[in-house]
Amino acid sequence: MTDTDSSFTAGDVDDAPRSDRPELLSALAKDLGALEYSVDGVAALLGASASEALGRDQLVPALLVSERLMNSEDSALRSLAAVVRLWLLAVPQLVADIDSALPGVRSEGLVELGLVTVDSGMVKAKVDLRPYGWDANTDGSGGAELWVASDLAAHQQPGVLRHDHVLGIGRASTTLVQTTYREHSKRALDVGTGCGIQTFHLLHHCEHVTATDISERALAFTRFNLLLNAAELGLDPDNLEDRVSLRLGSLLEPVAGEQFGLVVSNPPFVITPRTGGESSSDQFTYRDGGLPGDEIVASLVQSLSEVLEPGGAAQMLGNWEVAAGSEWNDRPKTWLQDSGLDVWFIQREQVGPEQYAETWLQDASQNREGQQYTEAYAAYLDDFAARNVQAIGFGMIWLRRPESPREVIISRFEEITYPIEQPIGPHLGAAVERADWVAAHSVPQAHLVVADDVTEERHQRPGAAHPGVILLRQGAGLRRTNLLSTELAGFVSACDGQLSVRQIASALVSLLGGGEDFEEEDFREGLFRDVTNLVLDGFLLPDPAQVSA
């Protein structure tokens, strides 16, 4: 790799798993498969309660269960328990137990791959190596069963995390997986790949994936994971670059001048205090962007159009600051003003400066060092106060570059903090398709039907002649609720595809018209506007029979 070439092909990076030993990688994959070291296999071994606790980073139940299993007469259970204890629970294991569990690669092979150390007859994990997978069709593609290496997490080791820590499969990464709308694309980009989780999913519906990261260790972990799972991911180990290109550099710098049909990113969006003289080595590269406030997210959002091909879309996660006296979306709106892009921000959570500081200090185990914790906590609060920040928002961002210059079709900034259906990606994609349909068709001429997941609720006081509240509720997707007027409820009840929107409106005019205060034109315009919103939100859909005709 030269100064002018960001391509990353190194198989031997200091203090990272080695990916230049294909025979050992093959042996390890074969051993793990034979051991049934999979998501389902580990869950069956530990049981539901211990598995759920492990998902919350609580190790004790799994430690107790696995310790009992080490005395089992079933050698297969003992072997799987030993591997679970080694890599998921970070408990050193006897060399003999690991050699028995993984007879092809053995402990000496694991040492050579940089996955463990051996001392005094005990094997100790250097990394977290865990099963990961997804079922067929949950994300619009086939399923997969993989093994993913990352650095040991805070709950698996003492002390503060190293600053070039390579994050494993966490809440944010799985949120982005579930959020991504998965269409076929010739070229996709994963910005800030980390251990490679987004790239694994992209490979199932994209022909080629470029993955960037500022951390050489992160790219080394990604390369190891890709080659360990080459067969499952449809990769040729001898020609990895045919389908995956790894690039070393910050954000979009390694792909300057290139364009992609899909971009995904779980960027280092955490807002952390900057101090004078601080270098990149003083920051946690997996989460800290190195810019003041939320500037890292702002700069990435504003530059994504440069790498999107016409019609291309980007999906990412981010934080944004909410200044005192302002709305949460005031700042994000300024990032994309007059950008010409379709934009959709969904705020999923908002917390105060104190809770934000506590979350991220605990994330890196900085709460384990008393005086440093106090000083770091104070630095967070001072940093937010300097910019008059009263809250920090977290959410999902979707952007699209139009095929050709046109008016923006989608410009949505909404807060949805209640539980939604997962994966949400297919539903977000369907919402985009509905917005495109509305932009291309006359809603008054359309024939509409009520979506299958929609139900109606009516509430009225005992003895009342008419309901005081009428609600439409979605049972799927974003699970929205819409408050209806009596007239709009009547309209929805008539949407069976037989009559057009204009015809149903005319029928309502006949029923409601005639009074002195009734303005027919205003009524029709308001009804068409409300109906359009019901279509955009997925309560009403174009009748498939009419569309196909």
Buried (B, 14 or more C-beta within 10 A) or exposed (E): EEEEEBBBBBBEBEEBBBBBBEEBBBBBBBBBBBBBBBBEBBBEBBEEEBBEBBEEEEBEBBBEBBEEBBEEEEEEBBBBBBBBBBBBBBBBBBBEBBBBBBBBBBBEBBBBBBBBBBEEEBBEBBBBBBBBBBEEEBBBBEEBBBBBBBBBBBEBBEEBBBBBBBBBBBEBBBBBBBBBBBEEBEBBBBBBBBBBBBBBBBBBBBBBBBBBBBBBBBBBBBBBBBBBBBEBBEBEBEEBEEBBBBBBBBBBEBBEEBBBBBBBBBBBBBBBBBEEEEEEEEBBBBBBBBBBBBEBBBBBBBEBBEBBBEEBBBBBBBBBBBBEEBEBBBBBEEBBEEBEBBBBBBBBEBBBBEEBBBEBBEBBBBBBBEEEBEEBBEBBBEBBEEEEBBBBBBBBBBBBBBEEEEEBBBBBBEBBEEEBBEBBBBBBBBBBEBBBBBEEEEBBEBBBBBBEBBEEEEEEEEEEEEBEEBBBBBEBBBBBEBEBEEBBBBBBEBBEBEBBBBBBBBBBBEEBEEEEEEEEEEBBEBBBEBBBEBBBBBBBBBBEEBEEE
